């Protein structure tokens, strides 16, 4: 991804932020897109809490050649959300969010790697006190597929990943390159998941994101089955 950087606008909860996208820095892309897909959070505690870091997509779930970007990977706590989007504080408590986790994986060689044209995959998990909070978070227009940044395109005949499954897309330019993002969001009991793929326009279809989402969902089920 070469060329001069440019400004990108992220809208979340009615709040807009402008980011300087520098193509050579994959963590900046992770922050930009990751914040768009993370559902709104809230402040809550749970009696028994699954390990969210074990629920999220792992590098081993992807083809060879994808490596973790440390600065785009880690917990995304309630405090983090309030720090990034202070205006959302009133909504946070209502939804009963416990915590979250996000991950970002870049392909070492997007031109000749296992998935030609793919720059990266990103993923997130958000855990709530109850399924109704998770459902409500996916139904809000503040971030992810229901935000103005994305266009919902439907499943195209593919089976849902889980309840409340959404599939959406957006186009961007990174430097001189036209880029396509496909995002999948869904619910698994009292947790929400999100997986997206970033690729050169025309390199992949939504199936790439759906395939990775199903792998993450199996991890979510394994953890949620313990509580």
C-alpha positions as CSV (number, residue, x, y, z in Angstrom):
1,X,0.0,0.0,0.0
2,X,2.1,2.8,-1.2
3,X,1.6,6.5,-1.9
4,X,0.9,9.6,0.2
5,X,-1.4,9.4,3.2
6,X,-4.8,10.9,3.2
7,X,-7.5,11.9,5.7
8,X,-10.2,9.4,6.7
9,X,-13.3,10.2,8.7
10,X,-14.7,7.7,11.3
11,X,-18.2,8.2,12.6
12,X,-19.2,6.4,15.8
13,X,-22.2,7.2,17.9
14,X,-22.7,10.5,16.1
15,X,-19.1,11.6,16.8
16,X,-16.8,12.1,13.9
17,X,-13.0,11.8,14.1
18,X,-10.5,12.4,11.4
19,X,-7.6,10.0,11.0
20,X,-4.4,10.4,8.9
21,X,-4.1,7.2,7.0
22,X,-0.5,6.3,6.1
23,X,-0.5,3.3,3.8
24,X,2.8,1.8,5.2
25,X,1.4,1.7,8.8
26,X,-1.0,-1.2,9.2
27,X,-1.8,-0.4,12.8
28,X,-3.4,2.9,11.7
29,X,-5.7,1.0,9.4
30,X,-6.5,-1.4,12.3
31,X,-7.5,1.4,14.6
32,X,-9.6,3.1,11.9
33,X,-11.6,0.0,10.9
34,X,-11.5,-1.7,14.3
35,X,-13.3,1.2,16.0
36,X,-16.0,1.1,13.3
37,X,-16.9,-2.5,13.9
38,X,-16.7,-2.6,17.7
39,X,-20.3,-2.5,19.1
40,X,-21.2,0.1,21.7
41,X,-20.1,-0.8,25.2
42,X,-21.4,-0.4,28.7
43,X,-20.3,-0.7,32.3
44,X,-21.2,-4.0,34.0
45,X,-19.9,-7.0,35.9
46,X,-20.6,-10.7,35.4
47,X,-20.5,-13.6,37.9
48,X,-18.8,-15.8,35.4
49,X,-16.8,-14.3,32.5
50,X,-15.5,-16.2,29.5
51,X,-12.0,-15.3,28.3
52,X,-12.5,-12.9,25.5
53,X,-9.0,-13.2,24.2
54,X,-9.7,-16.9,23.4
55,X,-13.0,-16.0,21.7
56,X,-11.4,-13.8,19.0
57,X,-10.1,-15.0,15.6
58,X,-6.4,-16.2,15.8
59,X,-3.6,-16.1,13.3
60,X,-3.8,-19.9,13.2
61,X,-7.3,-19.6,11.8
62,X,-6.0,-17.8,8.7
63,X,-3.9,-19.1,5.8
64,X,-0.1,-19.1,6.2
65,X,1.6,-15.7,6.0
66,X,-0.7,-13.7,8.3
67,X,0.9,-12.2,11.4
68,X,-0.5,-10.4,14.3
69,X,-0.1,-6.6,14.6
70,X,0.5,-6.1,18.3
71,X,-0.6,-2.5,18.4
72,X,-3.9,-3.4,16.8
73,X,-4.5,-6.4,19.1
74,X,-5.6,-6.5,22.8
75,X,-8.4,-5.7,25.2
76,X,-11.0,-3.1,24.3
77,X,-12.4,-2.3,27.7
78,X,-15.3,-0.1,28.8
79,X,-12.8,2.6,29.8
80,X,-11.3,2.5,26.4
81,X,-14.6,3.1,24.7
82,X,-15.5,6.0,27.0
83,X,-12.1,7.5,26.4
84,X,-12.5,7.2,22.6
85,X,-16.2,8.3,22.6
86,X,-17.2,10.2,25.7
87,X,-20.6,11.1,24.4
88,X,-21.6,7.4,24.5
89,X,-21.4,7.1,28.3
90,X,-25.2,7.2,28.8
91,X,-25.8,4.4,26.3
92,X,-23.0,2.2,27.7
93,X,-24.6,1.5,31.1
94,X,-27.9,0.6,29.5
95,X,-26.5,-2.2,27.3
96,X,-24.6,-4.0,30.1
97,X,-21.3,-4.5,28.3
98,X,-18.6,-6.3,30.3
99,X,-15.5,-6.1,28.2
100,X,-14.2,-6.7,24.7
101,X,-11.1,-7.7,22.7
102,X,-9.9,-6.9,19.2
103,X,-7.2,-8.4,16.9
104,X,-5.6,-7.4,13.6
105,X,-3.6,-9.6,11.3
106,X,-1.7,-8.4,8.2
107,X,-0.5,-10.6,5.3
108,X,3.3,-10.4,4.9
109,X,3.1,-10.5,1.1
110,X,-0.2,-9.2,-0.2
111,X,0.9,-9.6,-3.8
112,X,2.2,-13.2,-3.7
113,X,0.8,-14.6,-0.5
114,X,-1.8,-17.3,0.2
115,X,-4.6,-14.7,-0.4
116,X,-3.3,-12.4,-3.2
117,X,-4.6,-8.9,-2.9
118,X,-5.6,-9.2,0.8
119,X,-3.9,-6.8,3.1
120,X,-5.4,-7.8,6.4
121,X,-8.1,-9.4,8.6
122,X,-9.5,-7.8,11.7
123,X,-11.7,-9.2,14.4
124,X,-13.5,-8.2,17.6
125,X,-15.5,-9.8,20.4
126,X,-17.7,-7.9,22.9
127,X,-19.2,-9.6,25.9
128,X,-22.5,-8.4,27.6
129,X,-24.4,-9.4,30.8
130,X,-27.3,-10.8,28.7
131,X,-28.2,-11.7,25.2
132,X,-30.6,-8.7,25.0
133,X,-27.7,-6.3,25.4
134,X,-25.8,-8.0,22.7
135,X,-28.8,-7.9,20.4
136,X,-29.5,-4.2,21.1
137,X,-25.8,-3.3,20.4
138,X,-26.0,-4.8,16.9
139,X,-29.2,-3.0,16.3
140,X,-27.8,0.4,16.9
141,X,-26.6,2.7,14.1
142,X,-23.6,4.0,16.0
143,X,-21.0,1.6,14.5
144,X,-20.3,-1.3,12.3
145,X,-22.7,-2.4,9.5
146,X,-25.5,-0.1,10.6
147,X,-23.4,3.0,10.5
148,X,-23.3,5.4,7.6
149,X,-19.8,4.2,6.8
150,X,-21.0,0.8,5.5
151,X,-23.6,-0.5,3.1
152,X,-25.5,-3.7,4.1
153,X,-25.4,-6.2,1.3
154,X,-27.0,-9.3,2.8
155,X,-25.9,-12.9,3.0
156,X,-26.2,-13.6,-0.7
157,X,-27.6,-17.1,-0.1
158,X,-25.0,-18.1,2.5
159,X,-26.1,-19.3,5.9
160,X,-25.9,-16.9,8.9
161,X,-22.9,-17.1,11.2
162,X,-25.3,-16.7,14.1
163,X,-28.3,-14.8,15.2
164,X,-28.5,-11.1,14.0
165,X,-25.9,-11.7,11.3
166,X,-25.1,-8.6,9.2
167,X,-22.8,-8.5,6.1
168,X,-21.7,-5.1,4.8
169,X,-19.1,-3.4,2.7
170,X,-17.4,-0.1,2.0
171,X,-14.8,1.1,-0.5
172,X,-11.8,3.3,0.3
173,X,-8.7,4.6,-1.3
174,X,-5.4,4.0,0.4
175,X,-2.9,6.0,-1.4
176,X,-3.6,5.3,-5.1
177,X,-5.1,1.9,-4.4
178,X,-8.9,1.3,-4.4
179,X,-9.6,-0.9,-1.4
180,X,-12.7,-3.0,-0.5
181,X,-13.7,-3.9,3.1
182,X,-16.1,-6.7,3.9
183,X,-17.4,-6.8,7.4
184,X,-19.5,-9.6,9.1
185,X,-21.2,-9.0,12.5
186,X,-23.3,-11.5,14.5
187,X,-24.4,-12.5,18.0
188,X,-23.6,-15.7,19.9
189,X,-25.6,-15.8,23.1
190,X,-24.5,-12.8,25.2
191,X,-21.6,-11.9,23.0
192,X,-21.2,-10.1,19.6
193,X,-18.5,-10.9,17.0
194,X,-17.1,-9.0,14.1
195,X,-14.7,-10.0,11.4
196,X,-13.5,-7.9,8.4
197,X,-11.2,-8.3,5.5
198,X,-9.3,-5.5,3.8
199,X,-8.3,-6.2,0.2
200,X,-7.6,-4.6,-3.2
201,X,-10.9,-4.0,-5.0
202,X,-12.0,-7.2,-6.7
203,X,-9.5,-9.5,-4.9
204,X,-12.1,-11.2,-2.7
205,X,-15.8,-11.6,-2.0
206,X,-17.7,-11.5,1.3
207,X,-17.1,-15.2,1.6
208,X,-13.6,-14.4,2.8
209,X,-15.0,-12.6,5.8
210,X,-17.8,-15.1,6.3
211,X,-15.3,-18.0,6.4
212,X,-13.1,-16.3,9.0
213,X,-16.2,-15.3,11.0
214,X,-17.3,-18.9,11.2
215,X,-14.0,-19.9,12.7
216,X,-14.2,-17.1,15.3
217,X,-17.8,-18.2,16.1
218,X,-16.6,-21.7,16.9
219,X,-14.1,-20.2,19.4
220,X,-16.9,-18.0,20.9
221,X,-19.2,-21.1,21.3
222,X,-16.4,-23.0,23.1
223,X,-15.9,-20.2,25.6
224,X,-19.6,-19.3,26.1
225,X,-20.4,-23.0,26.6
226,X,-18.5,-22.9,29.9
227,X,-20.8,-20.4,31.5
